[in-house]
Amino acid sequence: MADFERPYLIRFDKIGSTELGYISVAEYGKQVPFRVERVYWTYFTPEEITRGHHAHYTLEQVVVAVSGKLKIELEAVNGERNVFELTKPDQGLFIPKRYWRTLFFEHHSVLLCLASQPFVQEDYIRDREVFRKLNG
């Protein structure tokens, strides 16, 4: 596992008040450990649907539940597993390359993703057996 970074939670500063509302900021070199090349968000995912079911060869991501709750299960190539729950818009999760991810949504949840590169189909690992062989 020493060759790979590990996932970790990120706390974004929360600026504002209950009277005026809040703003949180994500900046390269501060909270985000890579230059953001793509941003996308998912929403209205039915609760019975799980998303993800893949890993990436090189892509890194920071995901934020800007609304609702997300449960994210991550598996490293060595089989180590972690489960994270994102419930606050001032909290994110760094997902390094080569982590298999499975995402569980509440229906009203909105996931915002900051990605380290544009969409590249060849970077996706969609076969779990191919993923598991990366350890050997």
ZIFEN-V792215 format. One record per residue. N is the residue number from 1. RES is the residue in one letter. SS is DSSP state (helix for helix, strand for strand, loop for the rest). OMEGA is omega as a letter, one per 30 degrees, with the letter a starting at -180 (none if undefined). NEAR is the number of other C-alpha atoms within 8 Angstrom. Layout:
<<N/RES/SS/OMEGA/NEAR> <N/RES/SS/OMEGA/NEAR>>
//
This chain:
<<1/M/loop/a/5> <2/A/loop/a/4> <3/D/loop/a/4> <4/F/loop/l/7> <5/E/loop/l/8> <6/R/loop/l/6> <7/P/loop/l/8> <8/Y/strand/l/7> <9/L/strand/l/8> <10/I/strand/l/9> <11/R/strand/l/8> <12/F/loop/l/11> <13/D/loop/l/7> <14/K/strand/a/9> <15/I/strand/l/7> <16/G/strand/a/8> <17/S/strand/l/7> <18/T/loop/l/6> <19/E/loop/a/4> <20/L/loop/a/6> <21/G/strand/a/7> <22/Y/strand/l/9> <23/I/strand/l/7> <24/S/strand/a/10> <25/V/loop/l/7> <26/A/loop/a/8> <27/E/loop/l/7> <28/Y/strand/l/10> <29/G/loop/l/7> <30/K/loop/l/7> <31/Q/loop/a/10> <32/V/strand/a/11> <33/P/loop/l/7> <34/F/loop/l/8> <35/R/loop/a/7> <36/V/loop/l/10> <37/E/loop/a/9> <38/R/strand/l/10> <39/V/strand/l/9> <40/Y/strand/l/7> <41/W/strand/l/8> <42/T/strand/a/8> <43/Y/strand/a/9> <44/F/loop/l/8> <45/T/loop/l/11> <46/P/loop/a/8> <47/E/loop/a/9> <48/E/loop/l/4> <49/I/loop/l/8> <50/T/strand/a/9> <51/R/strand/l/7> <52/G/strand/a/7> <53/H/strand/l/9> <54/H/strand/l/12> <55/A/strand/l/13> <56/H/strand/l/13> <57/Y/loop/a/9> <58/T/loop/a/7> <59/L/loop/l/11> <60/E/loop/a/13> <61/Q/strand/l/12> <62/V/strand/l/12> <63/V/strand/a/12> <64/V/strand/l/13> <65/A/strand/a/17> <66/V/strand/l/11> <67/S/strand/l/11> <68/G/loop/a/11> <69/K/loop/l/12> <70/L/strand/l/14> <71/K/strand/a/11> <72/I/strand/l/11> <73/E/strand/l/11> <74/L/strand/l/11> <75/E/strand/l/12> <76/A/strand/a/10> <77/V/loop/l/13> <78/N/loop/l/8> <79/G/loop/l/7> <80/E/loop/a/7> <81/R/strand/l/8> <82/N/strand/l/7> <83/V/strand/l/8> <84/F/strand/l/8> <85/E/strand/l/8> <86/L/strand/a/12> <87/T/loop/a/10> <88/K/loop/a/10> <89/P/loop/l/10> <90/D/loop/l/11> <91/Q/strand/l/13> <92/G/strand/l/14> <93/L/strand/l/14> <94/F/strand/l/13> <95/I/strand/l/12> <96/P/loop/l/12> <97/K/loop/l/12> <98/R/loop/l/11> <99/Y/strand/l/12> <100/W/strand/a/13> <101/R/strand/l/12> <102/T/strand/a/12> <103/L/strand/l/12> <104/F/strand/a/11> <105/F/strand/l/14> <106/E/loop/a/11> <107/H/loop/a/9> <108/H/loop/a/10> <109/S/loop/l/15> <110/V/strand/l/12> <111/L/strand/l/13> <112/L/strand/a/12> <113/C/strand/l/11> <114/L/strand/a/12> <115/A/strand/a/13> <116/S/loop/l/12> <117/Q/loop/l/10> <118/P/loop/l/7> <119/F/loop/l/5> <120/V/loop/a/7> <121/Q/helix/a/5> <122/E/helix/l/5> <123/D/helix/a/9> <124/Y/strand/l/10> <125/I/strand/a/12> <126/R/loop/l/8> <127/D/loop/a/7> <128/R/helix/l/8> <129/E/helix/l/6> <130/V/helix/l/8> <131/F/helix/a/14> <132/R/helix/l/10> <133/K/helix/l/8> <134/L/helix/a/7> <135/N/helix/a/7> <136/G/loop/none/3>>
//
